[in-house]
Each structure stands twice: as structure tokens, then as C-alpha cells.
Amino acid sequence: MENKMALPSQEEKEIVAAGAADWKAPAFKVSGVFGSHMVLQRERPIRIWGFSDTPGSVITGEFMGERVSATVSDDCRWTLRFVPHSAVWEGKQMVIYDDRGHSAVLEDVLVGDVWLIGGQSNAEHNQGGCLDWAPEQWYDKDEPLRLFAQTRQYAFEHQDLCASPQPDIICPDWGWQLPLEQAAHTFSAIGWFFGKELLRYIDAPVGLIMMAAGGACIRELMPAELAVELGYNTTVAVPLGGFYNSLIHPFVPLQFKGQIFFQGESEGCFPDHAPVYDKELARLVEDERARFGQDFPFYNVQLSDYRDECYTYFAWLDTVRVKQLDALATIKNSTLTPAMDLGSPDTHPDFAHSPRKYELAMRLAKLALAREYRIGSEYDARAPRPTQAQKSADGGQITIAFTDIGDGLCVLGQSPKDSIGQQVKGFTLGERGNQIPVRAVIETRGLVTVDVPKGADASVVSYAYNIRVSAEHADLRNSNNLPAFAFSMRVD
């Protein structure tokens, strides 16, 4: 088991501060963040950066009738700043050159909305492995959807590139791609389906950037100095901050619309990490917002069901789930989307990576369309969330109030009207490890009552606070057909 310590050692501080000391600037290069077929974030100042081995030389850029210049700084970097633009559907040309004869021409540049896909393997899980569980897909090079794929495997195989924050994209083969079949099949399934759904409704091109890494612990997705501050001195796959250094840092400070995030399984392996997940996630988001210089919306996913195999691999996953809900209250401008009913079917060979990413992406897209684009109602896109748990005067019952109920709470497969008075599965009383299942009934459209057996610990009431959270074990929903969030809360 890994250890956490209260304070970092001086040696660890020096390792964190080392940075990419051995990096050598090229003669002239536009950052690999940018390239032909890219999408730039609309209605924000456009910053294009790169590198030169000649401080003091002048870099000039031309884009959509505007010409701007910048001087190469002493650290061999330069940044061009163009004015904001509204959506641009027809590809434009961007030309960048220096005063020594070097140049780069970027073709088919679009302006629209850019979304980041972050997290671990279920965020990285590719579209090609999910097609049997999704409607038929179509691929058109002229569709205004662009993909930038990065992979955990390349970073893992190049540990030296994970040891310090990288100034540029780590793999020379990575770049913006057209939405053709081969590119789509190796791209994030959630990202692909999400982007395709947005394009059905919004008035702008969509760019998607993968920053997820399979198996990533949260301390590998945040800067090493933050991981050390939080008390970590060991990690699993890469050095502390390794996936941040290799897959995220090269994009700072790119402007984008929002981020989708699916992570936490790794923390479910450890009893000392799961209980602090909400605090660490909040710090990760806070840090990213500061580095990117924007209060971007954060679309988190509450973890799926992982069948009976979960007991062997992710014994504390239930704690991570409830901490994800706790984080919703502390991370401003954030959402949470339940996925526990979208775990791998029993017949699927991979228990940890459900192929049902299309359904999850539709939930995320519906919420994003309502919140970010005012298309549809956010009221119809939210899942039931508990607001209060109160014990009756005689102590025999606990009443739990829910918000975001749509037209009412219901049992899976029934209407809200028919669910009044019906029992629901998944409620327990007591602290984790000493829980007992209890009878729960939908009392009114927004209230559930739980019976308190004589002598039971009624200080904590929970729902879906166990490893198995499939519909067979937890069946409370709302009229939007969204499952209630897993939770564990103190009783008033």
C-alpha cells in the first residue's frame, strides 16, 4: 500500500522544481498544440505560441486579415495574440514566420468550441470498442468536428517525458485530425459521441482534445508540486504529476469551452485515498483553472457499476462515488452525471470499461446543451440529488428530500404517479462497514422515507453506498430516467 506523508522532504521539493532543464529550443517551431485542421475557441483572444533558439528575433503571424508580431523572449518562447472571432465554419489559413526565413502554414483552421476530455481509462476508452452499443456512425471529412488524440501508452513508454512539465506536445505524430473513421475509432468514445451530439444543435464547429490516461491516479493528473503539497511521495504508473507533465501542461494556457472528466477508479483501490477524493479533485480543478486562466465548466461523471469483479480491484469505489457528489458542492461551475447504471453488461468481457459510452455521452451532452448553450432545459437533464435527511420525532423514520426530480421520483420502469408508496432498493443505515439494508418508500414526488429498525444506527443514511450499484441493487430514478446519485449523509 502507498504511504502519504504530512510534508514533502527537501529532496522532493528539489525534484518538483527541477522542470524541463534539459530542453533545447528548436530553430523555429509552432507548438504542436496548433496545426492544420485545428479548432480555436471562439469569442476569446487567440494565443498562438511556439519556440525559437534566437531570443530577440521577431515572429509574425497572419490570420483572417490581421497581422500581429511578437519578440522571442529570453526563455526562447514567443506568443502571438489575435483578436477574438465568432464561429468560422469555412477553413482559413494561418501563416507564421520569423525574420530569419523560417515559416509555417496552417491550413483549414476553424473557430468554434473546444472541449477537453480528461480522466483515466474510461475517458480514454476508444470509440471503436463501443460501436456495438451505439447508433450507426457516419464519418465525413467536411463535418466541422476535429480531433486531437493523445494516449496514455506513449507517455507511459517515455517516462523521461513524464518527469517534468513538457514545453510541447510529447509525440511528434500527434496533431489535429479530420473526423474520419480511423481517427474516430482511436479517439475517446465519450468525446466522440458528445461532440457529434453538440454539432446537431449548436452554431459552431467543435474541437475535442484527449488528455486522459488509462489507470491514472489523480496525483498523476495534477502538477507534481500540488501532489507533494497534498502529501504524496509515491505514485503508480509514472512519476508524480507525470500525466499532467506529458499530456496536459503542453496545452497551458489554451482557451477552451469546458472539460468532461471521468476518473476515480484508481483511488477506489486505496482506503486512505478514497475518503479525501472530493478535496483532491477540488484542488485539481482549482489548479487547472488558475493555470489555464479561465473558470471553465467542469463536467464530472459519477463512477459506473463494475460488476462483482469490483470487489477484487476497487474495494473503496463506493466511497469515491459519494465523495464525487460531495465535490459537486465545493467545485463551483461544475456538474455531476451518474453512470452507475451504465456499467459493463455481464456478457461483456471487460468489467472495468463499459461499452455503453454513447448513453453516457448523451446525458453529458444534454446537460451541456442546456447549461452552456441554452438549448433544452437543465431541469430535464439533472439527476436526483438529496438535500436533507431528517429523523421523525419518534425516531422511527428518516425522511430524505430530493431536488432535481423532474416531474417526480420513481422506481425504475414506473411513472412518478405509480411510484408513490412503492419500495425502492439501495438504502442503508449506519457507517460504512456496519451498514444494514432498510426498507425505503417513495412518500411523495420529492420525498423518500426510510424505516429505522429498533437499535439501528440512524446517524447516517446512504443510497447505493456499496460496490454493486446496478439497477438490481439501486433503482431510484426521476422522471428524466436518470438514476439518483449515490450518497451518504448525516441525519438531522
C-alpha positions in Angstrom: 0.0 0.0 0.0 1.2 3.5 -0.7 2.1 6.0 2.0 1.1 9.6 2.4 3.1 12.0 4.4 2.3 15.3 6.0 5.0 17.4 4.5 7.3 16.9 1.4 11.0 16.4 2.0 13.6 18.9 0.7 14.7 16.3 -1.8 11.1 16.0 -3.2 10.8 19.8 -3.4 14.0 19.9 -5.5 12.7 17.2 -7.8 9.4 19.1 -8.3 11.3 22.3 -9.0 13.7 20.8 -11.5 11.5 21.3 -14.5 12.5 20.5 -18.1 16.0 21.7 -17.6 17.5 19.7 -20.5 15.0 21.1 -23.1 16.7 22.6 -26.1 14.8 25.1 -28.2 14.4 24.4 -31.9 15.4 27.0 -34.5 11.8 27.8 -35.2 8.6 25.8 -34.3 4.9 26.5 -33.8 3.8 24.5 -30.7 2.3 21.1 -31.6 -0.9 22.3 -29.9 -1.7 24.0 -33.1 -1.8 22.8 -36.7 -3.8 22.4 -39.8 -7.4 21.3 -39.2 -7.4 22.8 -35.7 -10.4 24.5 -34.0 -9.7 27.6 -32.0 -12.0 28.7 -29.2 -14.5 31.3 -30.4 -15.1 34.7 -28.7 -11.8 34.5 -26.8 -8.5 36.2 -27.6 -6.5 33.7 -29.7 -3.0 33.0 -28.5 -0.6 31.0 -30.7 2.8 30.1 -29.2 5.9 28.4 -30.2 9.7 28.3 -29.8 12.9 29.8 -31.3 16.5 29.5 -30.4 17.1 33.2 -31.1 15.9 35.5 -28.3 15.1 38.9 -29.6 14.1 37.8 -33.1 10.6 38.8 -34.3 7.8 36.4 -35.1 4.9 37.5 -37.3 1.5 35.9 -37.8 -1.3 36.5 -40.3 -4.8 35.2 -39.8 -8.2 36.4 -41.2 -6.8 39.7 -42.3 -4.9 40.5 -39.1 -1.1 40.7 -38.8 0.5 40.6 -35.4 4.1 40.3 -34.2 5.9 39.2 -31.1 9.6 39.1 -29.9 11.2 35.9 -28.8 11.8 36.0 -25.1 14.9 35.0 -23.2 13.5 31.6 -22.5 13.2 31.0 -26.3 9.4 31.3 -26.4 7.0 33.5 -28.3 3.3 34.2 -28.2 1.2 35.8 -30.9 -2.1 37.3 -29.9 -5.0 37.7 -32.4 -8.4 39.3 -31.7 -11.4 37.0 -30.9 -13.6 35.7 -33.6 -17.1 34.4 -33.7 -17.7 30.9 -35.3 -15.8 30.3 -38.5 -17.1 27.3 -40.5 -15.0 27.6 -43.6 -11.4 26.6 -43.1 -8.9 29.6 -43.0 -5.2 29.8 -43.5 -2.8 30.9 -40.8 0.8 31.9 -41.7 3.5 32.3 -39.1 7.1 33.3 -39.9 10.2 34.9 -38.3 12.7 37.4 -39.5 15.3 34.7 -40.4 13.4 33.0 -43.2 11.6 30.3 -41.2 7.8 29.9 -41.7 4.8 27.6 -41.1 1.5 27.5 -42.9 -1.6 26.1 -41.1 -4.5 25.2 -43.3 -8.2 24.6 -42.7 -8.3 26.5 -39.4 -11.8 26.7 -37.8 -13.1 28.7 -35.0 -15.7 27.2 -32.7 -15.9 25.5 -29.3 -13.1 23.3 -27.9 -13.8 20.7 -25.2 -11.2 18.7 -23.2 -11.6 15.1 -22.3 -9.8 14.3 -19.0 -9.6 11.5 -16.5 -8.4 7.9 -16.8 -9.2 4.8 -18.9 -13.0 5.2 -19.2 -12.5 8.7 -20.6 -9.8 7.4 -22.9 -11.8 4.2 -23.9 -11.9 4.4 -27.7 -15.0 4.8 -29.9 -14.2 1.7 -31.9 -14.8 -0.5 -28.9 -18.2 1.0 -28.3 -19.9 0.9 -31.7 -22.0 -2.2 -31.0 -23.7 -0.2 -28.2 -24.3 3.0 -30.2 -26.4 4.0 -33.3 -24.7 3.7 -36.6 -22.0 6.3 -37.0 -21.1 8.3 -40.1 -17.7 9.9 -41.0 -17.3 12.9 -43.2 -14.1 14.9 -43.6 -16.1 18.0 -44.2 -18.0 17.8 -41.0 -16.9 20.6 -38.7 -15.6 18.2 -36.0 -11.9 18.0 -35.3 -10.0 15.5 -33.0 -6.7 15.8 -31.1 -5.8 12.4 -29.7 -3.1 11.7 -27.1 -2.5 8.3 -25.5 -1.5 7.1 -22.1 0.6 4.4 -23.7 3.0 6.7 -25.4 3.5 8.7 -22.2 4.0 5.6 -20.1 6.6 4.2 -22.6 8.5 7.5 -22.4 9.0 8.0 -18.7 11.6 10.7 -19.2 8.8 12.9 -20.7 6.7 12.4 -17.6 9.4 13.5 -15.1 9.0 17.3 -15.7 6.5 19.7 -17.3 7.0 19.4 -21.1 7.0 22.6 -23.1 5.5 21.0 -26.2 3.4 18.0 -27.4 5.4 14.9 -26.5 4.7 12.8 -29.6 5.6 14.3 -33.0 2.9 12.2 -34.6 0.1 13.8 -32.6 -2.0 16.6 -34.1 -5.4 17.7 -35.2 -7.3 15.2 -37.4 -10.3 15.2 -39.5 -13.3 13.1 -38.2 -12.7 10.1 -40.4 -13.2 6.5 -39.4 -9.7 5.6 -38.5 -9.2 8.7 -36.3 -12.6 8.3 -34.7 -12.0 4.6 -33.8 -8.9 5.5 -31.7 -10.5 8.6 -30.1 -12.3 8.8 -26.8 -15.8 7.3 -27.2 -17.4 9.7 -24.7 -15.7 12.6 -26.5 -16.7 11.5 -30.0 -20.4 10.9 -29.2 -20.5 14.1 -27.1 -19.1 16.2 -29.9 -21.3 14.6 -32.6 -24.4 15.4 -30.4 -23.3 19.0 -29.9 -23.0 19.5 -33.6 -26.6 18.6 -34.1 -27.7 21.7 -32.2 -25.0 24.4 -31.8 -24.0 27.0 -34.3 -20.2 26.4 -34.3 -17.5 23.8 -35.2 -16.4 21.5 -32.3 -12.8 20.6 -31.4 -12.1 17.8 -29.0 -8.8 17.2 -27.2 -7.9 14.0 -25.3 -5.9 14.5 -22.1 -7.0 11.2 -20.4 -4.6 8.5 -19.3 -5.7 4.9 -18.5 -5.0 3.9 -14.9 -4.1 7.5 -13.9 -4.3 8.3 -10.2 -5.4 11.9 -9.5 -1.9 12.7 -8.2 -0.6 11.8 -11.7 -3.0 14.2 -13.4 -2.1 17.2 -11.3 1.2 19.1 -11.2 3.8 17.4 -9.0 4.1 20.3 -6.7 0.4 20.1 -5.9 0.7 16.3 -5.4 3.5 16.9 -3.0 1.6 19.6 -1.2 -1.3 17.1 -0.7 1.2 14.7 0.9 2.1 12.2 -1.8 5.6 10.9 -2.3 4.9 7.8 -4.3 2.8 7.0 -7.3 1.9 4.1 -9.6 2.5 4.3 -13.4 4.5 7.4 -13.9 6.4 9.9 -11.6 4.3 12.3 -9.5 2.5 14.6 -11.9 3.6 12.5 -14.8 0.4 12.6 -16.9 0.0 16.3 -16.1 3.6 16.9 -17.3 3.2 15.0 -20.5 -0.4 15.3 -21.6 -1.8 18.5 -20.0 1.0 21.0 -19.4 1.8 21.5 -23.1 -1.7 22.9 -23.7 -1.5 25.6 -21.0 -2.9 28.3 -21.4 -5.1 27.2 -24.4 -8.6 28.7 -24.3 -11.5 26.2 -24.4 -15.2 25.8 -23.7 -15.3 23.2 -21.0 -14.0 19.8 -19.7 -15.5 16.4 -19.4 -13.9 14.3 -16.7 -14.2 10.6 -15.8 -11.8 9.4 -13.2 -11.6 7.9 -9.7 -11.3 4.1 -10.2 -7.7 4.2 -9.2 -8.5 5.9 -5.9 -11.0 3.2 -5.3 -8.1 0.8 -4.7 -6.9 2.5 -1.5 -8.7 3.1 1.8 -6.6 6.2 2.6 -7.1 7.9 -0.8 -10.8 7.4 -1.4 -12.1 9.4 1.7 -10.2 12.5 0.6 -11.1 12.3 -3.1 -13.5 15.3 -3.0 -10.8 17.6 -1.6 -8.2 16.5 -4.0 -10.5 16.8 -7.0 -11.4 20.3 -6.0 -7.7 21.2 -5.7 -7.0 19.7 -9.2 -9.8 21.8 -10.8 -8.8 24.9 -8.9 -5.2 24.5 -10.1 -6.2 23.8 -13.7 -8.4 26.9 -13.8 -5.6 29.0 -12.5 -3.1 27.7 -15.0 -5.4 27.9 -18.0 -6.6 31.3 -16.8 -10.3 30.6 -17.1 -13.2 29.4 -14.9 -14.1 26.6 -17.3 -17.2 24.5 -16.6 -16.3 21.1 -15.2 -18.5 18.1 -16.2 -17.7 15.2 -13.9 -19.0 11.6 -14.1 -20.0 9.6 -11.0 -18.4 6.2 -11.4 -20.1 3.2 -13.1 -21.1 -0.2 -11.7 -18.2 -2.6 -12.1 -19.9 -5.9 -11.5 -18.8 -8.4 -8.9 -15.2 -8.2 -10.1 -15.1 -4.7 -8.5 -14.8 -6.3 -5.0 -11.3 -7.6 -6.0 -10.0 -4.5 -7.7 -11.8 -1.4 -6.4 -12.8 -2.2 -2.9 -13.3 1.5 -1.9 -15.1 2.6 -5.1 -18.3 3.3 -3.2 -16.5 5.9 -1.1 -15.2 7.6 -4.2 -18.7 7.8 -5.6 -20.1 9.6 -2.6 -17.1 11.9 -2.5 -17.7 12.8 -6.1 -21.2 14.0 -5.0 -19.6 15.9 -2.1 -17.3 17.6 -4.6 -20.2 18.9 -6.5 -21.0 21.2 -3.6 -17.4 22.5 -3.4 -16.4 22.9 -7.1 -18.1 25.9 -8.5 -19.4 25.8 -12.1 -19.4 22.0 -12.1 -21.9 19.2 -12.7 -22.1 15.5 -12.0 -23.6 12.9 -14.3 -24.5 9.5 -12.9 -23.2 6.4 -14.8 -23.7 3.6 -12.3 -26.5 2.1 -14.3 -24.2 2.1 -17.4 -21.6 -0.4 -16.3 -20.5 -3.3 -18.5 -23.2 -5.9 -19.2 -22.5 -9.3 -17.6 -21.8 -10.8 -21.1 -19.1 -8.1 -21.9 -15.5 -9.4 -21.5 -14.2 -6.2 -19.8 -15.8 -5.5 -16.5 -13.9 -2.2 -16.0 -14.6 -0.5 -19.3 -18.2 -0.4 -20.2 -19.1 -0.1 -23.9 -22.2 1.9 -23.1 -20.4 5.3 -23.6 -23.0 6.5 -26.1 -25.7 6.7 -23.4 -23.3 8.4 -21.0 -22.3 11.0 -23.7 -25.9 11.7 -24.4 -26.5 12.6 -20.7 -23.5 14.8 -20.7 -24.4 16.5 -24.0 -28.0 17.1 -22.8 -26.7 18.8 -19.7 -24.0 20.8 -21.6 -26.5 21.9 -24.2 -28.8 23.3 -21.5 -26.2 24.9 -19.4 -23.8 26.3 -22.0 -26.0 26.9 -25.0 -29.5 27.4 -23.6 -30.8 24.5 -25.7 -33.3 22.5 -23.8 -33.9 22.7 -20.1 -31.3 22.0 -17.4 -34.3 20.9 -15.3 -34.7 18.0 -17.6 -31.1 17.0 -17.6 -30.3 16.7 -13.9 -30.3 13.6 -11.8 -32.0 13.3 -8.3 -29.8 14.7 -5.5 -30.5 14.5 -1.8 -30.7 17.8 0.1 -31.7 16.9 3.6 -32.2 13.8 5.8 -34.4 14.3 8.9 -35.4 11.9 11.6 -39.0 11.8 12.8 -40.0 12.9 16.3 -40.3 9.3 17.4 -37.1 8.2 15.7 -38.9 5.5 13.7 -38.4 7.0 10.3 -36.0 9.2 8.3 -37.3 11.5 5.6 -34.9 12.3 2.7 -35.7 15.3 0.5 -34.5 15.4 -3.1 -34.0 18.1 -5.6 -33.7 17.8 -9.4 -36.6 15.3 -9.5 -38.2 16.3 -12.9 -41.8 15.5 -12.6 -41.1 13.3 -9.6 -39.1 10.4 -8.1 -39.9 7.0 -9.4 -38.9 3.3 -9.3 -37.1 2.2 -12.4 -39.7 1.2 -15.0 -42.6 3.0 -13.4 -44.0 6.5 -13.6 -43.8 9.0 -10.8 -47.5 8.8 -10.2 -47.4 5.0 -10.0 -44.3 5.0 -7.8 -45.9 6.8 -4.8 -46.0 4.3 -1.9 -43.6 1.9 -3.7 -40.5 0.5 -2.2 -37.1 1.3 -3.6 -33.9 -0.6 -3.3 -30.4 0.5 -2.2 -30.9 2.4 1.1 -28.8 1.6 4.1 -28.3 2.9 7.7 -25.0 3.1 9.6 -21.4 3.9 8.9 -19.5 2.1 6.1 -18.7 -1.4 7.1 -21.6 -1.5 9.6 -24.4 -0.8 7.3 -27.7 -2.5 7.3 -30.2 -2.5 4.4 -33.5 -0.9 5.3 -37.0 -0.5 3.8 -37.5 2.7 1.8 -40.6 4.1 0.2 -41.3 7.0 -2.2 -43.6 9.0 0.0 -44.3 12.0 -2.3 -42.9 13.2 -5.6 -39.8 14.5 -3.9 -39.5 12.6 -0.6 -38.3 9.1 0.4 -39.0 7.7 3.8 -36.7 5.1 5.4 -37.7 2.9 8.3 -35.4 2.8 11.2 -35.2 -0.7 12.9 -35.1 -0.7 16.6 -31.5 -0.3 17.9 -30.1 0.7 14.4 -27.5 3.4 14.0 -29.6 6.1 12.4 -26.9 8.8 12.3 -26.0 8.1 8.7 -28.3 7.2 5.8 -26.9 6.2 2.4 -28.0 5.2 -1.0 -26.1 2.9 -3.4 -23.2 3.1 -0.9 -21.9 -0.4 -1.8 -19.8 -1.9 -4.6 -22.7 -3.1 -6.7 -24.9 -0.2 -7.9 -26.7 -1.7 -10.8 -30.5 -1.3 -11.2 -30.9 -4.7 -9.4 -29.4 -3.2 -6.3 -30.4 0.5 -6.5 -33.5 1.5 -8.6 -34.4 5.1 -7.6 -34.8 7.5 -10.5 -36.6 10.6 -11.6 -39.0 11.3 -14.5 -36.0 12.1 -16.7 -35.0 8.4 -16.3 -31.8 9.4 -14.6 -30.6 7.4 -11.6 -30.3 9.1 -8.2 -26.7 9.8 -7.2 -25.0 7.5 -4.8 -24.7 9.3 -1.5 -24.0 9.0 2.2 -25.2 11.8 4.6 -25.7 12.7 8.2 -29.2 12.7 9.6 -30.5 15.8 11.3 
